[in-house]
Amino acid sequence: MTKLVSGGAQGPPEPTRSDRGDLEIGPDRRLSISDVVAVARNRLPVRLSAAAPSALDASRAVVDRVVAAGATVYGITTGFGDLANVRIPPDEVDILQRNLVRSHAAGVGERLPDEVVRAMLLLRAAALARGMSGIRPVVVEQLLDFLREDLLPVIPSRGSVGASGDLAPLAHLALGLIGEGEIRRHGETMPAGAALRGAGVKPLALSAKEGLALLNGTQLMAAVGSLVTFDAQRLARTADVVAAMSIEAMQGSDEPFAAAIHDARPHGGQREVATAMRHWLADSPNRAAHQASEHRVQDAYSMRCVPQVHGAVRDALDLLRSVLEVEINSVTDNPLVVPPGGDYPDGAVLSGGNFHGEPLALPLDFATMAVTELASISERRVARLVDGSLSGGLPAFLTSASGRNSGYMVAQYTAAALVNELQTLAHPSSVHSLPTSANQEDHVSMGATSALHFRLALQHAELVVAIEALCAAQGIDFLVQDVGSALTAAHAAIRSAVPHVDEDRPPAPDIELAVELVRSGGLLSAAEMWA
């Protein structure tokens, strides 16, 4: 039996947890993608580490000195963007921060899902808790209170250009913190003030620098990217199982997965997928069927090149995961407030560009291309499965009474339509900068668009793989001999949700059941439990 390789970057070690099992954030802690998922979906409690308050106080003391001295420092005693040259009197700096939040809450479109908002709250808190943003500990505690009390600001999904960070979405988040805008609590949407009163949480009164610190950051990109990457890496492994089922149904060869082939071209993802395919097909009675075939010397690329294509997808997703693991442990606002020490014995306020989303935008676009290719090759296997002249002996459109029945004919149309849309979504957003703020912000990343496209692309790809799973299971039903043990378990999981199609029925409900099996990880788990 070959060893199964699941793939996916491992990232940094899990952060230290408190004795109660809470997730801790602070300058001495690191987040993982799994932590983001646990907080966003399972509501893992979060609190500050013991080192965080002193780090926050040291950074805040620098801001207090700047304000007391009447110095001119961007974002603290000046306006923002192209208004950076406008001096703000010391008695108006708090008003400046509140007005900043209000004026930047210009988002439009459907609201972000609750899990994305929870991830944004966590990631913004974690970035601020690193102690380089010049804010008081109460600001981070407010973010953690929102997580604890399920206070989720209503955040429209569109409006960020990815520099200076995700300004508009984060402004809507900050609006909730100060008791304005709308908040969802326990699934109900209400005015923010009413939601805060119900939870016993007071609105946050912003002080110097704090509004800007809440708005400058890449937390929409990073939140969506983290959650979707987690799901995409699971889909990539599920797609291997489904591809193996299709190869079994069409009595394909396992020779293309031989280790010697992939050792000769040792890309990491390719070798992982080849190992996985050998594992899924290891005890198949169908292994000799291809060798006995007189009409097919080699399988089509969509079958033969699974390691090369699925493996490249894994590599692209691993790249994005490694970038995200850096980003979610970074400080991404501006200006940064360096506490006293080292090169800055009195501390310093430094203007830079850590809010720029380009480090995320490029790999997010690449990942969207990757899941598009995963769906593209899956659709090609669907097309072969339903084509009686290409499927290795399966009945046309996977129905024993073709003519009277159309079987899975139009399910393949649906897969093709989804792939067509994916090919449009895969066009990179990061190469389309549009200047903002009177040309002060003259190059932006559009990384938020990249992240939202990645999310939608994954949903489409899951549907295509689910359609392939249905077709592969139907094809296996027509085989004379059994399939291998792991694929028998995967096939049984599909059949527990969707029965064999004897007479035509609407495929749409079956597709919905199958995609839930794919998205939940149930199909992958069924196969892996056998292992």
Secondary structure by P-SEA (a helix, b strand, c coil): ccccccccccccccccccccccccccccccccaaaaaaaaccccbbbbccccaaaaaaaaaaaaaaaaacccccccccccccccccccccccaaaaaaaaaaaacccccccccaaaaaaaaaaaaaaaacccccccaaaaaaaaaaaaaccccccccccccccccccaaaaaaaaaaacccbbbcccccccaaaaaaaacccccccccaaaaaacccaaaaaaaaaaaaaaaaaaaaaaaaaaaaaaaaaccccccccaaaaaacccaaaaaaaaaaaaaacccccccccccccccccccccccaaaaaaaaaaaaaaaaaaaaaaaaacccccccccccccccccbbbbbcccccaaaaaaaaaaaaaaaaaaaaaaaaaaaaaacccccccccccccccccccccccaaaaaaaaaaaaaaaaacccccccccccccccccccaaaaaaaaaaaaaaaaaaaaaaaaaaaaaaaaaccccccaaaaaaaaaaaaccccccccccaaaaaaaaaaaaaaaaaaaaaaaac
